[in-house]
Amino acid sequence: MLKPNLNELGKLAKDKHIENKKYFDKLKKKAPKNLDYLMQDLHDAEFKKTNCLDCANCCKTTGPLFTLADIERISKSFKQKPQQFIDQYLQIDEDQDYVLQSVPCTFLEADNKCFIYDVRPKACREFPHTDRKKFQQIADLTLKNVAICPAAYNIVEKMKEKLSL
């Protein structure tokens, strides 16, 4: 299967955007009963051969949302009060969500490892969300993620092969 490198991923995702959007629109209207199982299998197969440390593009180009539970957990690990953590690292975006003050991620180390990996935000733990239940409900997010994550791109391409609509 195609393993896009980061230099070509954006162009590939852009070239496939209209095709993918139409596909996901159909998927939303009539999702097969076994979709979640299929996506779990595709996700697992892709991540058996994908090492996120080789890429870390998600950490370099986007920032996660931080839930209040994330903030509590991470600030506790830093031995800080939640408000101190917020003041030091986060801001509120246009959707009123807590996000990083800047990207690349403050917690990304030079070797692409995460300084807070054990307590990382839920959004990071679940990225690229390709194994999420009711997958068809996050089509817009998936369309964005195929341009960021080579694994998400591969999973969507494989899904279209296996599940013609």
C-alpha distance (Angstrom), angle and dihedral (degrees) to the residues before:
residue distance angle dihedral
M1 . . .
L2 3.76 . .
K3 3.78 111.7 .
P4 3.79 103.0 -165.6
N5 3.76 117.4 -152.3
L6 3.77 117.7 -135.3
N7 3.80 93.4 -105.2
E8 3.79 91.9 61.4
L9 3.81 99.9 30.9
G10 3.81 95.9 87.0
K11 3.80 92.9 50.7
L12 3.81 92.8 44.8
A13 3.80 91.4 49.6
K14 3.81 91.1 47.3
D15 3.82 91.5 49.1
K16 3.82 90.4 51.1
H17 3.81 96.7 39.7
I18 3.81 97.6 98.5
E19 3.81 92.2 43.7
N20 3.81 90.8 47.8
K21 3.81 93.0 45.9
K22 3.82 91.4 53.2
Y23 3.80 90.0 46.4
F24 3.81 92.9 51.2
D25 3.81 91.9 45.4
K26 3.82 88.4 57.4
L27 3.79 90.5 44.6
K28 3.81 91.7 54.2
K29 3.81 91.0 52.6
K30 3.78 96.4 48.5
A31 3.77 115.8 11.3
P32 3.80 114.4 -177.3
K33 3.79 115.9 -115.8
N34 3.80 92.0 -118.4
L35 3.82 96.0 49.5
D36 3.80 95.9 111.4
Y37 3.82 91.3 50.7
L38 3.79 92.0 47.3
M39 3.80 91.6 49.2
Q40 3.80 91.7 48.0
D41 3.83 90.0 52.7
L42 3.81 93.1 47.0
H43 3.80 91.3 46.1
D44 3.81 92.8 49.2
A45 3.82 93.1 46.7
E46 3.81 92.5 49.7
F47 3.79 94.6 47.4
K48 3.81 91.8 49.6
K49 3.81 86.1 68.2
T50 3.81 100.3 30.3
N51 3.77 124.3 82.5
C52 3.78 109.9 -164.9
L53 3.81 90.5 -157.5
D54 3.81 88.3 68.8
C55 3.81 89.5 63.1
A56 3.82 118.7 13.8
N57 3.81 88.1 174.9
C58 3.80 90.1 144.1
C59 3.81 89.7 59.7
K60 3.80 92.6 43.6
T61 3.80 98.4 48.6
T62 3.80 109.4 25.2
G63 3.75 138.5 33.2
P64 3.78 128.6 -136.9
L65 3.76 127.5 -122.3
F66 3.79 112.2 -108.2
T67 3.79 116.6 -141.5
L68 3.79 120.7 -153.9
A69 3.83 87.7 -106.4
D70 3.83 89.3 54.0
I71 3.79 91.2 49.9
E72 3.82 92.0 49.0
R73 3.81 92.7 48.4
I74 3.80 96.9 45.0
S75 3.81 95.7 42.6
K76 3.81 89.6 50.2
S77 3.81 89.9 53.8
F78 3.84 88.3 51.6
K79 3.82 89.7 47.3
Q80 3.80 88.8 -121.3
K81 3.74 134.5 127.2
P82 3.81 112.0 -104.7
Q83 3.81 91.6 -113.0
Q84 3.81 90.8 54.5
F85 3.80 89.8 53.5
I86 3.80 91.2 47.8
D87 3.80 92.5 49.1
Q88 3.79 93.1 47.5
Y89 3.82 101.6 43.4
L90 3.80 114.1 9.4
Q91 3.77 143.7 64.5
I92 3.79 133.9 -176.5
D93 3.81 114.7 -106.8
E94 3.81 130.4 -150.0
D95 3.82 90.5 -83.0
Q96 3.82 90.1 54.1
D97 3.81 91.9 -110.3
Y98 3.78 125.8 136.3
V99 3.81 110.5 -110.6
L100 3.78 136.1 162.6
Q101 3.79 117.2 -76.8
S102 3.82 89.3 -126.6
V103 3.79 144.9 -0.2
P104 2.95 141.6 -95.1
C105 3.77 88.8 63.8
T106 3.77 113.8 -91.1
F107 3.80 89.5 -134.2
L108 3.82 97.1 53.1
E109 3.79 112.2 110.7
A110 3.82 126.2 -150.2
D111 3.83 91.6 -99.5
N112 3.84 90.7 54.9
K113 3.80 91.7 -105.9
C114 3.77 120.8 134.1
F115 3.79 117.0 -116.5
I116 3.82 90.3 -151.1
Y117 3.81 97.6 35.5
D118 3.82 95.8 135.5
V119 3.82 92.0 52.6
R120 3.82 99.6 27.7
P121 3.80 120.2 146.1
K122 3.79 120.2 -81.4
A123 3.81 89.6 -115.2
C124 3.82 89.6 59.6
R125 3.80 93.7 45.6
E126 3.81 90.9 52.7
F127 3.83 99.6 39.8
P128 3.04 127.1 155.2
H129 3.84 85.8 23.8
T130 3.81 92.9 -145.9
D131 3.81 92.3 133.3
R132 3.77 95.5 49.8
K133 3.80 121.4 128.9
K134 3.81 114.4 -106.2
F135 3.79 87.9 22.0
Q136 3.82 92.3 179.2
Q137 3.82 89.3 68.0
I138 3.80 92.9 66.2
A139 3.80 98.1 51.6
D140 3.81 94.0 127.0
L141 3.78 91.7 51.7
T142 3.81 91.1 47.4
L143 3.81 90.9 51.1
K144 3.82 88.2 56.6
N145 3.79 93.7 44.2
V146 3.83 95.6 54.6
A147 3.80 86.9 65.7
I148 3.82 91.5 51.9
C149 3.79 105.4 35.6
P150 3.82 124.5 49.6
A151 3.82 89.4 -158.5
A152 3.82 91.8 54.9
Y153 3.81 89.2 48.5
N154 3.82 90.7 52.2
I155 3.80 93.0 45.7
V156 3.81 92.5 52.4
E157 3.81 92.1 46.9
K158 3.82 90.1 50.0
M159 3.81 90.8 46.4
K160 3.81 90.9 54.9
E161 3.83 89.5 50.8
K162 3.79 94.3 49.3
L163 3.79 98.5 37.6
S164 3.76 113.6 42.2
L165 3.79 113.0 -173.4
